[in-house]
Amino acid sequence: MNSKILFLPIGISLLIGAIFLICRYVFNRLVDRRINNYQNELISKHFNEVENVYKQMRGWRHDYHNHIQVMKAYLSLGKYEDMDKYLSELHKDLTNIDTVIKTGNIMVDAILNSKLSIAISNDIKINAKATVPKDLKILDMDLCVIIGNLMDNAMEATMKLENLDERFIRIYIREMKSQLYISITNSIGGEVKKINLEYLSTKLGINHGFGLKRVDSIVKKYNGFINRQNEEGVFATEIILPL
């Protein structure tokens, strides 16, 4: 009788333990799959963005010889006013292509310039000032994840505005008092979703909101500080990371 009484709790404990292990295994597999999907999406997105920059530069290079021939023709005919007008249009076109920002960090340059290229192609006005110190305790990959996700969210929100004149993104990155300060401000269209003081992503799909969580986890990893706030028509994210 006593052996049966002892056997039942032990059997139940083993069963519960087995169920727990199975649940943990399934959960870990789901998390791993979600992370892999997220990383694959990032790789694909970054490839397309870099390819877009390359196509723009290649297109301008292809037209370079034609531009030279046109300017030579204007000079030979003495059409200096037409020449000046043509140069102004050419300068405007080149400004739209030349979005190169040099921060002092090669990986940040790559991710930031690819995002800026996409933003400009979507008629988003850009105001960017960015300088990254050489000696960082922060991994380049972590820094790129932060900037990439912030830019993606900013562009997604800004492109909802139908009035192109209202679309803008301001980027400010610099060292301040032995800390790296990152600020990205953008115009927004529609309401900002929020639950218990926590902002929610408006993206659809299995990985929606994962980018925000990745940013938060990286900031926490370095004992940093993050502040998100919105006013009418504007959303801003500030991040401070110890150097």
DAPE-V125988 format. One record per residue. N is the residue number from 1. RES is the residue in one letter. PHI is phi as a letter, one per 20 degrees, with the letter a starting at -180 (* if undefined). PSI is psi in whole degrees, -180 to 180 (* if undefined). Layout:
# DAPE-V125988
n = {N | N}
res = {RES | RES}
phi = {PHI | PHI}
psi = {PSI | PSI}
This chain:
# DAPE-V125988
n = {1 | 2 | 3 | 4 | 5 | 6 | 7 | 8 | 9 | 10 | 11 | 12 | 13 | 14 | 15 | 16 | 17 | 18 | 19 | 20 | 21 | 22 | 23 | 24 | 25 | 26 | 27 | 28 | 29 | 30 | 31 | 32 | 33 | 34 | 35 | 36 | 37 | 38 | 39 | 40 | 41 | 42 | 43 | 44 | 45 | 46 | 47 | 48 | 49 | 50 | 51 | 52 | 53 | 54 | 55 | 56 | 57 | 58 | 59 | 60 | 61 | 62 | 63 | 64 | 65 | 66 | 67 | 68 | 69 | 70 | 71 | 72 | 73 | 74 | 75 | 76 | 77 | 78 | 79 | 80 | 81 | 82 | 83 | 84 | 85 | 86 | 87 | 88 | 89 | 90 | 91 | 92 | 93 | 94 | 95 | 96 | 97 | 98 | 99 | 100 | 101 | 102 | 103 | 104 | 105 | 106 | 107 | 108 | 109 | 110 | 111 | 112 | 113 | 114 | 115 | 116 | 117 | 118 | 119 | 120 | 121 | 122 | 123 | 124 | 125 | 126 | 127 | 128 | 129 | 130 | 131 | 132 | 133 | 134 | 135 | 136 | 137 | 138 | 139 | 140 | 141 | 142 | 143 | 144 | 145 | 146 | 147 | 148 | 149 | 150 | 151 | 152 | 153 | 154 | 155 | 156 | 157 | 158 | 159 | 160 | 161 | 162 | 163 | 164 | 165 | 166 | 167 | 168 | 169 | 170 | 171 | 172 | 173 | 174 | 175 | 176 | 177 | 178 | 179 | 180 | 181 | 182 | 183 | 184 | 185 | 186 | 187 | 188 | 189 | 190 | 191 | 192 | 193 | 194 | 195 | 196 | 197 | 198 | 199 | 200 | 201 | 202 | 203 | 204 | 205 | 206 | 207 | 208 | 209 | 210 | 211 | 212 | 213 | 214 | 215 | 216 | 217 | 218 | 219 | 220 | 221 | 222 | 223 | 224 | 225 | 226 | 227 | 228 | 229 | 230 | 231 | 232 | 233 | 234 | 235 | 236 | 237 | 238 | 239 | 240 | 241 | 242 | 243}
res = {M | N | S | K | I | L | F | L | P | I | G | I | S | L | L | I | G | A | I | F | L | I | C | R | Y | V | F | N | R | L | V | D | R | R | I | N | N | Y | Q | N | E | L | I | S | K | H | F | N | E | V | E | N | V | Y | K | Q | M | R | G | W | R | H | D | Y | H | N | H | I | Q | V | M | K | A | Y | L | S | L | G | K | Y | E | D | M | D | K | Y | L | S | E | L | H | K | D | L | T | N | I | D | T | V | I | K | T | G | N | I | M | V | D | A | I | L | N | S | K | L | S | I | A | I | S | N | D | I | K | I | N | A | K | A | T | V | P | K | D | L | K | I | L | D | M | D | L | C | V | I | I | G | N | L | M | D | N | A | M | E | A | T | M | K | L | E | N | L | D | E | R | F | I | R | I | Y | I | R | E | M | K | S | Q | L | Y | I | S | I | T | N | S | I | G | G | E | V | K | K | I | N | L | E | Y | L | S | T | K | L | G | I | N | H | G | F | G | L | K | R | V | D | S | I | V | K | K | Y | N | G | F | I | N | R | Q | N | E | E | G | V | F | A | T | E | I | I | L | P | L}
phi = {* | f | f | f | f | f | f | f | f | f | f | f | f | f | f | f | f | f | f | f | f | f | f | f | f | f | f | f | f | f | f | f | f | f | f | f | f | f | f | f | f | f | f | f | f | f | f | f | f | f | f | f | f | f | f | f | f | f | f | f | f | f | e | g | f | f | f | f | f | f | f | f | f | f | f | f | e | m | e | f | f | f | f | f | f | f | f | f | f | f | f | f | f | f | f | f | e | e | d | f | d | d | e | o | c | f | f | f | g | f | f | f | f | f | f | f | f | f | f | f | f | d | l | d | f | d | c | c | c | b | c | d | f | f | e | c | e | e | f | g | f | f | f | f | f | f | f | f | f | f | f | f | f | f | f | g | f | f | f | f | f | f | f | f | f | e | e | b | c | d | c | b | c | a | e | c | l | m | c | e | d | c | c | c | c | b | f | c | c | n | e | e | e | b | c | l | m | d | f | d | f | e | f | d | o | f | d | f | n | f | f | f | f | f | f | f | f | f | f | f | g | d | l | e | c | c | c | d | b | c | c | f | n | c | c | c | c | d | c | c | c | f | e}
psi = {-47 | -38 | -35 | -40 | -38 | -33 | -40 | -49 | -39 | -42 | -43 | -41 | -43 | -40 | -45 | -41 | -41 | -43 | -41 | -45 | -41 | -44 | -42 | -40 | -46 | -42 | -46 | -38 | -40 | -42 | -45 | -42 | -41 | -43 | -44 | -43 | -43 | -45 | -40 | -39 | -42 | -46 | -46 | -43 | -46 | -35 | -46 | -36 | -45 | -38 | -36 | -43 | -44 | -42 | -39 | -47 | -40 | -38 | -42 | -39 | -36 | -37 | -8 | -48 | -37 | -40 | -43 | -43 | -40 | -45 | -37 | -39 | -45 | -41 | -45 | -29 | -4 | 20 | 76 | -32 | -42 | -36 | -43 | -43 | -42 | -41 | -37 | -43 | -37 | -39 | -41 | -43 | -41 | -35 | -37 | -28 | -40 | 83 | 19 | 124 | 128 | 109 | -17 | -3 | 118 | -46 | -39 | -39 | -45 | -50 | -40 | -44 | -34 | -39 | -41 | -37 | -44 | -42 | -47 | -37 | -17 | 24 | 38 | 124 | 135 | 134 | 105 | 131 | 118 | 128 | 125 | 124 | 153 | -43 | 107 | 140 | -15 | 133 | 140 | -40 | -42 | -41 | -40 | -36 | -43 | -53 | -43 | -45 | -41 | -41 | -40 | -46 | -40 | -45 | -42 | -44 | -42 | -37 | -8 | -15 | 122 | -32 | 109 | -28 | -19 | -5 | 122 | 153 | 131 | 130 | 131 | 117 | 127 | 167 | 132 | 114 | 54 | 27 | 151 | 120 | 126 | 124 | 127 | 120 | 138 | 156 | 153 | 153 | 130 | -177 | 149 | 126 | 136 | 135 | 123 | 49 | 8 | 127 | 144 | 147 | 148 | 4 | 152 | 161 | 174 | -27 | 15 | 136 | -9 | -34 | -42 | -42 | -36 | -43 | -47 | -41 | -36 | -42 | -43 | -38 | -37 | 14 | 42 | -167 | 137 | 139 | 123 | 136 | 155 | 146 | -177 | 112 | 3 | 139 | 139 | 142 | 129 | 136 | 135 | 125 | 129 | 141 | *}
